[in-house]
Amino acid sequence: MPIKLIILIGGGIFFLYALAKRPDLIALLLFTLVVADVNFDMAGGIPLRTTITVILFVRIFGEQSSSGYPGFFSNTLTWHLSFFLVYISLVSMMNGLLNVALIKEFLLSCVSASLAYYYYFKKNGHTLLKNAMILGGLICLADLAYTYAVYGGFPVVRLYYSFTPRFEYNNHNFFGYICGTCFVFLLSDYLTSRTANKYTLWFMPPMFLGVLLSTSRGALVAMIIMTVFLLGKGLVSKTKGKRATKILSITVVCIVLAIFILPIATSVLGIKSEFLETITTRLIEEPLAMINKMMGNSYKVESMETVEWREEASNLAYNYYMNLPGNDQALGIGYGGFLARDIGHGFDAHNGILLILIETGFIGFIIYFSLVMSFWSKVRSLKLSSPAFNSIVFIILYVTSHNKEITSFFSFLIMGSLIAEIKYATEPKEELAEEEQLAELANE
């Protein structure tokens, strides 16, 4: 029997069993697919992720209604997020960009956030989301390793193409963005959780390796900034200082080993792979050239090629926005309008902050970032050390040199879990505990 058929039958049996007995496994599968951006059309052209999302939502609809947990729309943050999605839908419609695919994307984003919200309460924390991020990050790492081992370099060829139609995945930075977000989430979770989960430590090095293999400077810089901030905060904490010290010690050892191992691999052993050359150029020479340029020192012009190209793309986008009519500056040109108008000559703005300003206007920009500030205000006032919020901050840092990651399925998934975390922290604990016990009895 062909291996593809065996996998198909086995997967079908698992899915039906999980759907009937363990819908949380379906949720884990869906969240993992969202994190790793795995999606393809099944027989009859039915998209995999959409199908699983709808089936899971229908399956647990009754459970959600009778669970006793606070409803997804029972707090202002959910309405704020929903208002942003409605707003960009209306702006897109005004610019002739709203279609069935875009409506489906926004609806599924909201449904994904609601599922993450529900499973935060059901699992009493980010456990399901964290496990999905670990699995999704490992999938991305495996795709990068497979591409280097078999094809020698980019574009990335994903492992699941062995079972589905293949296409070139040119955005190798995506894999660094996913692994970097997962690294920050795991680091924050390890430093702030009540009990230190040692298995969390084991998955942080693979995520760091994924960022290196992706050669994404944006992900690396954002990850370093967040790591320094989180470790610095942990080191001055009386309760979390030991964990931060352990992480810092492991980091120093890894850096020292890398300093000695890479020269040995390239000179003594004679290993001179495209990977090592790319790592050296993109993650060492280019940042050094950027620093020298800012300080007015001499630098290798060839090392700044891709960096200066991104700077030019951002300048082009900024100048375009400043020359828009007043109503377009206020309301935006619609979601996807930058590419639709071919402003970047086939490319996006490569500045996600600027891109959201152009496509949703000054009003949409305010709506989105007031939501982020609301998250920050709630997290700060409730004294939460939230891995979800730190992940959102990482993504915002990352998109300063990229595009729509702050409005991706993955971001909304994290936001749904973050809204649940904030709602949980504001609920009266005795009442909430009683509701959870009633929900458990009802499920039994």
Buried (B, 14 or more C-beta within 10 A) or exposed (E): EEEEEEEBEEEEEBBEEBBEEEBBBBBBBBBBBBBBBBBBEEEEEEBBBBEBBEBBBEBBEEBBEEBBBBBBEEBEBBEBBBEBBEBBBEBBBBBEBBEEEBEEBBBBBBBBBBBBBBBBBBBEBBBBBBBBBBBBBBBBBBBBBBBBEEEEBBEBBBBBBEEBEEEEBEBBBBBBBBBBBBBBBBBBBBBBBEEBBEEBBEBBEBBBBBBBBBBBBBBBBBBEBBBEBBBEBBBEBEEBEEBBEBBBEEBEEEEEEEEEEBEEBBEEEEEEEEBEEBBBBBBEBBBEBBEBBEEEEEBEEEBBEEBBEBBEBBEBBBEBBEEBEEEBBEBBBBBBBBBBBEBBEEBBBBBBBBBBBBBBBBBBBEBBBEBBEBBBEBBEEEEBBBBBBBBBBBBBBBBBBBBBBBBBBBBBBBBBBBBBBBBBBEBEEEEBEEBBEEBEEEEE
